[in-house]
């Protein structure tokens, strides 16, 4: 009789399979050279069947995790994960991103044992009102409230990712290999901290600004939305997030004053100052009623005719700085000899070093590199004078002899 693995968590197998974009239990079985029935039972908690030690090691090797990965609880949150679209996105892509989000929350939780991340500073702007009761003018006012609370003024916004990290949101950027989803927002079940995962696919700074502001809006407006409402009210939730993100980047009190005439050339000039895409500006002007809907459609047609859907002017004008909080935290832990890199991989992290590096914004191979040794210079005793056996004084040449 084969003995399984006590404490095996079936949901962790599902999570790892989805994180590796393995589309089905049968596909995993083929990669392992096993029966599909067997692997299906391992993912089914009700079956009570778990892999034995040999099979567990094979699973870990195929999925690039440590065997201990399957013995730890998942980071599934009761709150919904906010995604841009569900209908047009492959289930495999959605599952991949949700699994990556769970890994990000687990990494953040582990780092939190050693580093105090910034406290979450998101003001209660709803004041007991449901998000479903918000009008457009309410959202415009909330954007101004947020800027005042975080002391950002009403001019062009700085790097939104930097702002999010400063107010306690954990942010990570990874390639998602799909253009259907630009980002997602979720709350960790361990500490209730918002986590945001942004895609780096086809990334430009203006695009990341809007993506980040969109996910920030979810963290502000929709933290109390139950899972059952998320599916039913997805359209409203996404419209509110886009409206608040746009209002946060282009305040109604200042941005419209700079729009002397709504032409694509003018909006490119404004893009250089406000660092928001031309397409997002057209939408913003339409939302504020500054240009009629018919004119906005004409601008979109001209925009498409210029080929800007594949890339706008100035898209690559600004460098994109990666998130820093998790990266700097891990560097602090290692540089201060709190834990070594090898120790972190052997005892704390159960996913691969490559996964940790990518989610934390570390350079590839960071875990394989030796930590730089800092050599301190010997301090000279107070009052000590260094004597030299001999010295020679070299006079500067007489400048009066230089030709003029």
C-alpha atoms as one frame of an Amber mdcrd trajectory, in Angstrom:
protein
   0.000   0.000   0.000   1.401   3.385  -1.023   1.452   6.046   1.640   0.668
   9.643   0.682   2.054  12.878   2.072   0.461  14.064   5.332  -0.414  17.753
   5.224  -0.477  17.934   1.426  -2.591  20.925   0.307  -4.425  20.149  -2.979
  -5.073  23.827  -3.687  -1.334  24.419  -3.794  -1.001  21.946  -6.638  -3.708
  23.764  -8.562  -1.969  27.079  -7.847   1.422  25.850  -9.075  -0.072  24.290
 -12.201  -1.849  27.541 -13.069   1.261  29.612 -12.320   3.112  27.498 -14.895
   0.305  27.907 -17.454  -0.370  24.176 -17.570  -3.954  24.275 -18.859  -5.390
  21.119 -17.302  -4.834  18.270 -14.887  -4.532  15.943 -17.868  -1.761  18.107
 -19.335   0.122  17.909 -16.052  -0.322  14.141 -16.012   1.181  13.878 -19.493
   4.212  15.905 -18.439   4.687  13.638 -15.441   4.027  10.456 -17.393   1.231
   9.550 -14.988  -2.441   8.736 -15.106  -4.743  11.759 -15.447  -7.014  10.188
 -12.858  -4.187  10.158 -10.333  -3.230  13.827 -10.728  -6.908  14.833 -10.708
  -7.382  13.156  -7.348  -4.380  15.002  -5.937  -6.074  18.326  -6.754  -9.387
  17.166  -5.306  -9.416  17.674  -1.555 -12.502  15.483  -1.191 -10.683  12.466
  -2.627  -8.297  12.295   0.312  -5.554  10.980  -1.980  -2.127  12.623  -1.952
   1.168  11.879  -3.731   3.771   9.759  -1.973   7.263  11.097  -1.364   8.628
  10.013  -4.746   5.700  11.545  -6.631   5.895  14.698  -4.509   9.512  15.234
  -5.522   8.604  14.684  -9.175   5.793  17.221  -8.870   8.089  19.776  -7.268
  10.710  19.312  -9.972   8.227  19.641 -12.821   6.593  22.739 -11.318   9.875
  24.344 -10.167   8.973  24.617  -6.504  10.333  23.016  -3.356   8.423  19.984
  -1.996   7.545  22.061   1.075   5.500  24.307  -1.208   2.663  21.776  -1.140
   2.551  21.720   2.655   1.922  25.420   3.207  -1.533  27.043   3.106  -2.572
  29.134   0.118  -3.017  32.893   0.125  -6.547  32.792  -1.250  -8.424  35.920
  -0.273 -12.157  36.131   0.352 -12.109  39.479  -1.411 -12.316  39.526  -5.215
  -9.308  40.068  -7.439 -10.005  43.072  -9.653  -9.301  42.312 -13.287 -10.011
  44.523 -16.300 -11.990  42.033 -18.344 -13.265  38.522 -17.937 -15.295  37.768
 -21.048 -12.523  38.351 -23.598  -9.678  36.815 -21.618  -8.523  33.209 -21.716
  -9.189  31.347 -18.497  -5.577  30.185 -18.531  -4.359  33.805 -18.486  -6.693
  34.696 -15.630  -5.575  31.675 -13.618  -1.915  32.506 -14.246  -2.313  36.067
 -13.009  -4.266  35.072  -9.925  -1.618  32.481  -9.046   1.137  35.056  -9.502
  -0.796  37.431  -7.249  -0.953  34.761  -4.526   2.814  34.277  -4.816   3.358
  38.036  -4.582   1.290  38.158  -1.387   3.227  35.245   0.065   6.564  36.911
  -0.698   5.331  40.161   0.847   4.162  38.310   3.966   7.554  36.617   4.386
   9.456  39.879   3.919   7.147  41.468   6.476   8.657  39.192   9.127  11.908
  41.144   8.812  11.055  44.556   7.327   8.339  46.993   8.341   6.692  47.975
   5.091   4.973  51.403   5.062   1.615  51.526   6.804  -1.363  51.502   4.466
  -2.502  55.110   4.100  -5.715  55.039   2.101  -8.308  57.494   3.437 -11.962
  56.527   3.767 -13.389  58.652   0.974 -16.734  56.864   0.836 -17.830  57.918
   4.341 -20.177  54.966   4.694 -21.699  55.344   1.222 -21.756  52.340  -1.093
 -19.682  52.554  -4.258 -22.885  51.894  -6.216 -24.213  55.300  -5.099 -21.270
  57.296  -6.479 -21.949  59.847  -9.210 -19.348  61.159 -11.636 -19.030  64.405
  -9.683 -18.416  62.393  -6.490 -15.523  60.574  -8.152 -14.063  63.874  -9.374
 -14.158  65.197  -5.815 -12.577  61.993  -4.447  -9.636  62.444  -6.825  -8.994
  65.909  -5.399  -9.382  64.605  -1.835  -6.734  61.960  -2.479  -4.301  64.489
  -3.895  -4.768  66.730  -0.871  -4.407  63.826   1.563  -1.168  62.663  -0.059
   0.015  66.273  -0.592   0.441  65.940  -4.337  -0.876  69.329  -5.405  -3.009
  69.624  -8.537  -0.354  69.615 -11.248   1.076  66.696 -13.217   1.413  63.600
 -11.082   4.721  61.954 -10.265   5.328  58.240 -10.696   2.096  56.592  -9.500
   3.918  53.347  -8.639   6.214  55.285  -6.296   3.181  56.929  -4.684   1.482
  53.556  -4.215   4.534  52.072  -2.516   4.811  55.120  -0.273   1.226  54.646
   0.969   1.742  50.966   1.746   0.525  49.198  -1.406   2.778  46.350  -2.548
   3.435  46.676  -6.293   5.069  44.245  -8.688   5.509  44.252 -12.464   5.908
  41.121 -14.575   5.386  40.100 -18.195   1.967  38.470 -18.534   2.231  37.391
 -22.196  -1.200  38.753 -22.998  -2.571  42.133 -24.032  -6.006  41.395 -22.581
  -5.115  42.365 -19.023  -2.945  45.284 -17.923  -3.068  44.780 -14.178  -4.901
  43.404 -11.191  -5.489  44.391  -7.590  -6.094  42.117  -4.616  -5.905  42.209
  -0.827  -3.713  39.808   1.126  -5.670  37.548   3.488  -2.716  37.691   5.917
  -2.605  41.420   6.630  -5.310  43.036   4.488  -2.683  44.991   2.555  -3.533
  45.860  -1.074  -1.278  44.248  -3.675  -1.079  45.341  -7.314   0.425  43.371
 -10.183   1.075  45.299 -13.401   1.939  43.899 -16.816   5.154  44.968 -18.526
   3.966  43.831 -21.968   4.060  46.735 -24.454   4.780  49.048 -21.553   5.423
  52.776 -21.762   5.543  55.226 -18.877   2.245  56.995 -19.761   0.517  53.638
 -20.112   1.871  52.417 -16.790   0.713  55.641 -15.145  -2.868  54.946 -16.197
  -2.673  51.245 -15.357  -1.330  52.026 -11.899  -3.881  54.795 -11.286  -6.644
  52.388 -12.337  -5.559  49.770  -9.782  -5.083  52.469  -7.142  -8.701  53.454
  -7.757  -9.814  49.896  -6.995  -7.880  50.000  -3.719  -9.621  53.257  -2.792
 -13.189  52.565  -3.930 -13.749  48.821  -3.978 -11.995  47.272  -0.972 -15.330
  46.232   0.541 -16.907  44.753  -2.608 -17.954  41.127  -1.977 -17.099  38.460
  -4.546 -20.709  37.933  -5.629 -21.129  41.649  -6.425 -17.894  41.805  -8.390
 -19.197  39.534 -11.131 -22.589  41.247 -11.323 -21.279  44.830 -11.222 -18.012
  44.442 -13.156 -18.936  47.076 -15.735 -19.751  49.716 -13.119 -16.675  48.853
 -11.049 -14.352  49.169 -14.053 -15.933  52.439 -15.226 -15.472  53.933 -11.757
 -11.848  52.812 -11.575 -11.052  54.338 -14.955 -12.856  57.578 -14.101 -11.050
  57.948 -10.783  -7.695  57.009 -12.301  -8.150  59.628 -15.030  -9.316  62.287
 -12.571  -6.352  61.521 -10.327  -3.870  61.983 -13.198  -5.694  64.950 -14.816
  -7.517  66.947 -12.115 -10.668  68.716 -13.238  -9.462  71.956 -11.600  -6.227
  72.309 -13.586  -5.794  70.033 -16.606  -8.741  71.405 -18.686  -7.388  74.966
 -18.389  -4.352  73.965 -20.433  -6.402  72.571 -23.331  -6.558  75.591 -25.630
  -7.949  73.545 -28.508  -8.551  69.819 -28.701  -6.337  68.613 -31.534  -4.039
  65.609 -31.583  -1.024  67.896 -31.921  -2.126  69.855 -28.856  -2.666  66.685
 -26.886   0.825  65.460 -27.771   2.183  68.718 -26.329   0.119  68.194 -23.187
   1.337  64.607 -22.995   4.890  65.858 -22.560   3.822  67.799 -19.465   1.110
  65.564 -17.963   2.645  62.232 -19.028  -0.732  60.767 -19.955  -1.451  59.138
 -23.307  -3.223  61.058 -26.048  -5.999  58.450 -26.111  -6.607  58.825 -22.365
  -6.722  62.605 -22.778  -9.389  62.355 -25.476 -11.476  60.201 -23.160 -10.915
  62.619 -20.277 -12.025  65.621 -22.327 -15.118  63.716 -23.437 -15.956  62.665
 -19.853 -15.685  66.272 -18.673 -17.936  67.466 -21.505 -15.212  69.697 -22.949
 -15.537  68.076 -26.367 -18.751  66.522 -27.718 -18.969  62.780 -28.282 -19.006
  63.161 -32.062 -15.763  65.140 -31.999 -14.103  62.564 -29.746 -15.040  59.861
 -32.287 -13.392  61.908 -35.026 -10.230  62.233 -32.923 -10.191  58.483 -32.311
 -10.495  57.816 -36.064  -7.636  60.195 -36.827  -5.657  58.632 -33.982  -6.130
  55.187 -35.520  -5.321  56.440 -39.028  -1.965  57.739 -37.776  -1.149  54.260
 -36.480  -0.920  55.443 -32.886  -2.816  52.416 -31.612   0.500  50.558 -31.888
   2.501  53.332 -30.290   2.094  57.052 -29.643   4.637  59.850 -29.956   6.729
  60.265 -26.772   5.832  56.797 -25.497   9.493  55.975 -24.907  10.423  59.490
 -23.795  10.588  58.597 -20.099  12.426  55.724 -18.416  10.291  53.279 -16.463
  11.490  52.740 -12.921  10.587  49.338 -11.443   8.918  49.064  -8.021  11.477
  49.245  -5.235   9.926  48.233  -1.912  10.334  44.442  -2.129  13.668  44.665
  -3.946  15.155  47.072  -1.411  13.756  45.030   1.481  15.453  41.831   0.334
  18.719  43.693  -0.213  18.493  45.075   3.332  17.843  41.627   4.801  20.875
  40.136   3.057  23.276  43.074   3.388  22.637  43.303   7.126  23.234  39.560
   7.546  19.726  38.957   8.870  19.357  36.008   6.488  21.583  34.825   3.675
  20.308  34.330   0.137  20.761  30.579   0.444  18.947  30.575   3.773  15.995
  32.485   2.330  15.626  29.980  -0.484  16.057  26.982   1.803  13.707  27.998
   4.599  11.470  30.926   3.638  10.648  30.811  -0.061   9.239  27.632  -1.537
   8.933  28.917  -5.115  11.954  29.155  -7.404  14.593  31.863  -7.138  13.605
  33.031 -10.638  10.018  33.621  -9.491  11.143  35.601  -6.445  13.550  37.683
  -8.528  10.895  38.520 -11.096   8.146  39.388  -8.623  10.509  41.480  -6.473
  12.122  43.313  -9.381  15.551  41.855  -8.642  18.082  41.390 -11.453  18.113
  37.869 -12.935  20.543  35.638 -11.069  20.519  37.798  -7.926  20.277  34.750
  -5.677  23.278  33.157  -7.395  25.567  36.123  -6.862  27.741  36.463  -3.789
  26.879  39.405  -1.579  29.453  42.142  -1.978  31.805  42.294   0.973  32.208
  45.766   2.397  35.796  46.377   3.570  36.148  49.092   6.211  39.253  51.221
   6.358  41.182  51.035   9.616  40.353  54.022  11.781  43.342  56.133  12.781
  43.744  56.742  16.480  42.968  60.264  17.661  46.027  62.486  17.494  48.073
  59.920  15.601  50.404  61.452  13.019  51.799  59.533  10.087  55.507  60.140
   9.441  57.172  59.580   6.115  60.893  58.928   5.721  61.373  61.503   3.006
  59.415  63.868   0.841  59.956  66.095  -2.145  58.224  69.382  -2.799  57.494
  69.972  -6.481  56.875  73.606  -7.332  54.234  74.618  -9.840  55.740  76.189
 -12.977  55.726  79.951 -13.182  52.542  80.851 -15.033  54.189  84.049 -16.264
  56.216  81.933 -18.663  53.081  80.488 -20.334  52.344  81.818 -23.814  49.224
  83.908 -24.087
